[in-house]
Amino acid sequence: MNIVFAGTPEFALPCLDAIAASSHRLTGVLTQPDRPAGRGRKLAASPIKQRALELGVPVQQPLSLKKEAAFEELAALEPDLMVVVAYGLLLPKKVLALPRYGCINVHASLLPRWRGAAPIARAILAGDSETGVTLMQMNAGLDTGPMLVRRAVPIDSDTTAGELHDRLAALGAAELAELLGRVEQGVSGETQDDAQACYARRLDKGEAAIDWRAGADEIARAVRAFVPWPVAHAQLNGQPVRFWRAAPAAGTAGEPGAVVAASPKGIDIATGAGTLRVTELQLPGKKRMDAAAAVNGRDWVGQRFE
């Protein structure tokens, strides 16, 4: 088959590599236009564009696929199948109908739960015990197509969104590699139950500001969900402190945000319900450090985070 791949971030890389390593022909790659990045705000190519150039595969970066010129450029690649992974642009019906075998999407949740842009973080924030990947035949809706493959993985109590991201990216690629071997024989999917659907809206920086009136369980989930971005944070003496690892712990009660204990094992902070033990954090102008380094030479008890 001639396969065209559409994707943008690092999550999509294992799937692109799986197609490149298959017996099928990777005839082109679609990805988002270069964006300003870094302190210098210089234009930077997406991870998918960088890998496609390494592979010597033609790259297209349309601002929209609704324009006829972009559609014609895509059609010239003569795709039998399109594989879409975190691309970031909507595919018009005309594009969905272009490949002989349609368009397959790899999504990082157990659909219909967590349709949308940030399924990994939303699953952790909600306290879900499991998530997974779903491979679906795309239709005109947002993550609403028939499910071809659905594979679950547990969400452990200390798993961060970054760690889960890597696990699901690898799982999605493995399931895609297997599915590609069956596409030409014909595959059918299971219709999603819309009544079970919920939406994973895009993360916002403002969500990462910790509200110490919340419970320790909820705050700990937020810390895990916001790694590697936007990273949970709070103010201490007017300066931002970022939290990279934390978990609920038995501890002394106190005013929400107050540091009630500190040792090399962790910095204990009172919350609206229970105590949060921070084991890795980042002080202003410093690199990430574990609790042992953070308490060395610093007096924490009695201070209060805002």
C-alpha positions as CSV (number, residue, x, y, z in Angstrom):
1,M,0.0,0.0,0.0
2,N,0.9,3.6,-0.5
3,I,0.7,5.2,3.0
4,V,0.6,8.9,3.8
5,F,1.3,9.8,7.5
6,A,-0.1,12.8,9.2
7,G,1.3,13.8,12.6
8,T,3.2,16.5,14.5
9,P,4.5,15.9,18.0
10,E,6.9,13.3,19.6
11,F,3.9,11.0,20.4
12,A,3.5,10.3,16.7
13,L,7.2,9.3,16.1
14,P,6.9,5.6,16.9
15,C,4.0,5.2,14.5
16,L,5.9,6.9,11.7
17,D,8.9,4.7,12.4
18,A,6.6,1.6,12.4
19,I,5.3,2.5,8.9
20,A,8.8,3.3,7.6
21,A,9.9,-0.2,8.8
22,S,7.0,-2.0,7.3
23,S,6.7,-3.5,3.8
24,H,4.4,-0.7,2.7
25,R,5.5,2.5,0.9
26,L,5.6,5.7,2.9
27,T,4.9,8.1,0.1
28,G,4.5,11.3,2.1
29,V,4.2,13.0,5.4
30,L,1.9,15.8,6.5
31,T,2.7,17.9,9.6
32,Q,2.0,21.3,11.1
33,P,3.9,24.3,9.8
34,D,7.2,25.3,11.5
35,R,6.5,27.2,14.7
36,P,8.5,29.7,16.8
37,A,10.2,27.8,19.7
38,G,12.7,28.3,22.4
39,R,14.0,31.5,24.0
40,G,15.0,33.0,20.6
41,R,11.5,32.2,19.2
42,K,13.2,30.9,16.0
43,L,11.1,28.7,13.6
44,A,11.5,25.1,14.5
45,A,10.3,22.0,12.6
46,S,8.0,19.5,14.3
47,P,9.5,16.2,15.5
48,I,7.7,14.5,12.7
49,K,9.1,16.8,10.0
50,Q,12.6,16.2,11.3
51,R,12.2,12.4,11.2
52,A,10.6,12.5,7.7
53,L,13.5,14.5,6.4
54,E,15.9,11.9,7.9
55,L,13.9,9.2,6.1
56,G,14.0,11.1,2.8
57,V,10.2,11.3,2.7
58,P,8.4,14.2,1.1
59,V,6.9,16.6,3.6
60,Q,3.8,18.8,3.2
61,Q,2.9,21.5,5.7
62,P,-0.5,23.0,4.7
63,L,-2.1,25.6,6.9
64,S,-5.4,23.9,6.1
65,L,-6.5,20.9,4.1
66,K,-9.7,22.7,3.1
67,K,-8.0,24.6,0.3
68,E,-8.0,23.0,-3.1
69,A,-4.2,23.4,-3.7
70,A,-3.5,21.5,-0.5
71,F,-5.9,18.7,-1.4
72,E,-4.4,18.4,-4.9
73,E,-0.9,18.2,-3.4
74,L,-2.0,15.4,-1.1
75,A,-3.9,13.6,-3.8
76,A,-0.8,13.5,-6.0
77,L,0.8,11.2,-3.4
78,E,-1.9,8.6,-4.4
79,P,-2.5,7.3,-0.8
80,D,-4.2,3.9,-0.4
81,L,-4.3,4.6,3.4
82,M,-3.7,7.6,5.6
83,V,-2.5,7.2,9.2
84,V,-3.2,10.1,11.4
85,V,-1.6,10.5,14.9
86,A,-1.9,13.8,16.8
87,Y,-1.8,15.8,13.6
88,G,-3.6,18.9,14.9
89,L,-5.6,19.7,11.8
90,L,-9.1,18.6,11.0
91,L,-9.5,16.4,7.9
92,P,-12.4,17.5,5.6
93,K,-14.7,14.8,4.3
94,K,-13.0,15.1,0.9
95,V,-9.7,14.1,2.4
96,L,-11.2,11.3,4.5
97,A,-12.7,9.8,1.3
98,L,-9.4,10.1,-0.7
99,P,-7.5,6.9,0.3
100,R,-8.9,3.6,-0.9
101,Y,-8.8,2.2,2.7
102,G,-9.7,5.4,4.4
103,C,-7.9,7.1,7.3
104,I,-6.9,5.4,10.5
105,N,-6.2,7.4,13.7
106,V,-4.2,6.3,16.7
107,H,-5.6,8.0,19.8
108,A,-4.2,7.9,23.4
109,S,-7.3,6.8,25.3
110,L,-9.9,4.0,25.6
111,L,-12.5,5.6,23.4
112,P,-15.2,6.8,23.7
113,R,-13.7,8.1,27.0
114,W,-11.4,11.1,26.6
115,R,-12.0,12.2,23.0
116,G,-10.0,15.4,22.3
117,A,-6.6,17.0,22.7
118,A,-5.3,16.0,26.1
119,P,-6.5,12.4,26.9
120,I,-3.4,11.3,28.9
121,A,-3.4,14.2,31.4
122,R,-7.2,14.2,31.7
123,A,-7.2,10.4,32.6
124,I,-4.7,11.0,35.4
125,L,-6.5,14.1,36.7
126,A,-9.8,12.2,36.8
127,G,-8.2,9.4,38.8
128,D,-8.8,6.7,36.1
129,S,-7.3,3.3,37.0
130,E,-6.6,2.5,33.4
131,T,-6.3,4.1,29.9
132,G,-4.9,2.8,26.6
133,V,-4.8,3.3,22.9
134,T,-7.6,3.1,20.3
135,L,-7.1,2.7,16.6
136,M,-10.2,3.9,14.7
137,Q,-11.5,4.4,11.2
138,M,-11.8,8.2,11.0
139,N,-15.1,9.9,10.2
140,A,-16.1,13.5,10.2
141,G,-16.5,13.7,14.0
142,L,-13.9,14.4,16.6
143,D,-12.5,10.9,17.6
144,T,-15.9,9.4,16.9
145,G,-15.1,6.7,14.3
146,P,-15.5,2.9,14.5
147,M,-12.9,1.3,16.8
148,L,-10.6,-1.2,15.1
149,V,-8.3,-1.9,18.0
150,R,-8.6,-1.0,21.7
151,R,-5.8,-1.9,24.2
152,A,-5.7,-1.0,27.9
153,V,-2.9,-0.3,30.3
154,P,-3.1,0.4,34.0
155,I,-2.4,3.9,35.4
156,D,-0.2,3.3,38.5
157,S,-0.4,5.7,41.4
158,D,3.0,7.2,40.7
159,T,2.8,7.4,36.9
160,T,3.3,10.8,35.3
161,A,1.8,12.0,32.1
162,G,5.2,12.0,30.5
163,E,5.8,8.3,31.4
164,L,2.3,7.3,30.3
165,H,2.8,9.3,27.0
166,D,5.9,7.2,26.2
167,R,4.2,3.9,27.0
168,L,1.1,4.7,24.9
169,A,3.2,5.9,22.0
170,A,5.0,2.6,21.9
171,L,1.8,0.6,22.3
172,G,0.1,2.5,19.6
173,A,2.9,1.9,17.2
174,A,2.9,-1.9,17.9
175,E,-0.8,-2.1,17.4
176,L,-0.6,-0.1,14.2
177,A,2.1,-2.4,12.8
178,E,-0.1,-5.4,13.4
179,L,-3.2,-3.7,11.9
180,L,-1.4,-2.7,8.7
181,G,-1.1,-6.3,7.9
182,R,-4.9,-6.7,7.9
183,V,-6.1,-3.6,6.2
184,E,-6.0,-4.8,2.6
185,Q,-8.1,-7.9,3.6
186,G,-10.7,-5.6,5.1
187,V,-11.2,-4.6,8.7
188,S,-14.4,-3.6,10.5
189,G,-14.8,-1.6,13.7
190,E,-17.0,-1.4,16.7
191,T,-19.3,1.6,16.9
192,Q,-18.6,4.0,19.8
193,D,-21.2,4.5,22.5
194,D,-21.7,8.2,22.5
195,A,-23.4,8.0,25.9
196,Q,-20.1,7.0,27.4
197,A,-18.0,9.7,25.8
198,C,-16.3,12.6,27.6
199,Y,-14.0,15.3,26.2
200,A,-10.3,15.9,27.0
201,R,-10.0,19.6,26.5
202,R,-6.5,21.0,25.9
203,L,-4.3,21.8,28.9
204,D,-4.0,25.4,30.0
205,K,-1.1,26.9,32.0
206,G,-3.5,28.3,34.5
207,E,-4.6,24.8,35.6
208,A,-1.2,24.1,36.9
209,A,-1.4,26.6,39.8
210,I,-2.0,24.5,42.9
211,D,-5.1,25.2,45.1
212,W,-4.0,24.0,48.5
213,R,-7.7,23.9,49.6
214,A,-8.1,20.8,47.4
215,G,-7.3,17.4,48.9
216,A,-3.8,15.7,48.8
217,D,-5.1,13.0,46.4
218,E,-6.3,15.6,43.9
219,I,-3.2,17.7,44.1
220,A,-0.9,14.7,43.7
221,R,-2.9,13.7,40.6
222,A,-2.4,17.2,39.2
223,V,1.4,17.0,39.8
224,R,1.6,13.8,37.9
225,A,-0.7,15.0,35.1
226,F,1.2,18.2,34.5
227,V,4.6,16.5,33.9
228,P,6.3,17.4,31.6
229,W,4.0,20.4,30.9
230,P,2.8,22.8,32.2
231,V,4.2,21.5,35.6
232,A,2.3,22.1,38.8
233,H,3.5,25.1,40.8
234,A,2.8,27.4,43.7
235,Q,4.2,30.6,45.2
236,L,6.6,30.7,48.1
237,N,7.6,34.1,49.4
238,G,6.4,35.6,46.1
239,Q,8.6,33.2,44.0
240,P,7.4,30.3,41.9
241,V,8.2,26.7,43.0
242,R,7.5,23.8,40.6
243,F,6.5,20.4,41.7
244,W,7.7,17.3,39.8
245,R,7.0,14.4,42.2
246,A,4.5,14.3,45.0
247,A,2.1,11.8,46.7
248,P,-0.4,11.8,49.6
249,A,1.2,10.9,52.9
250,A,0.3,10.5,56.6
251,G,1.2,13.8,58.3
252,T,0.4,16.6,60.7
253,A,-2.7,18.7,60.0
254,G,-2.2,22.3,59.3
255,E,-3.4,25.3,57.3
256,P,-3.6,24.5,53.6
257,G,-0.3,25.3,52.0
258,A,1.7,25.2,55.2
259,V,4.9,23.1,55.4
260,V,4.3,20.8,58.5
261,A,7.5,18.6,58.2
262,A,10.6,18.4,56.1
263,S,13.2,15.6,55.8
264,P,15.3,14.0,53.1
265,K,12.3,11.8,52.4
266,G,10.1,14.7,51.5
267,I,8.6,18.1,52.2
268,D,5.2,17.6,53.8
269,I,2.6,20.3,53.0
270,A,-0.9,20.5,54.5
271,T,-3.9,20.6,52.1
272,G,-7.6,20.9,52.4
273,A,-7.8,17.1,53.1
274,G,-4.6,15.3,54.1
275,T,-0.9,15.9,53.6
276,L,1.1,16.1,50.4
277,R,4.7,14.8,50.4
278,V,6.8,16.5,47.8
279,T,9.8,14.4,46.8
280,E,11.1,16.4,43.8
281,L,10.8,20.1,43.1
282,Q,12.4,23.0,41.4
283,L,13.2,26.3,43.2
284,P,13.5,29.6,41.3
285,G,16.5,29.7,39.1
286,K,17.5,26.2,40.1
287,K,17.4,22.8,38.4
288,R,15.1,20.0,39.5
289,M,16.2,18.5,42.8
290,D,15.1,15.7,45.2
291,A,13.9,16.4,48.7
292,A,17.2,15.5,50.2
293,A,18.9,18.3,48.3
294,A,16.0,20.7,48.9
295,V,16.1,20.4,52.7
296,N,19.9,20.6,52.9
297,G,20.6,24.0,54.6
298,R,17.1,25.2,54.3
299,D,14.4,25.8,57.0
300,W,11.1,24.7,55.5
301,V,8.8,24.0,58.5
302,G,6.5,26.9,59.1
303,Q,6.7,28.4,55.6
304,R,3.5,28.6,53.6
305,F,2.9,28.1,49.9
306,E,0.3,30.3,48.3
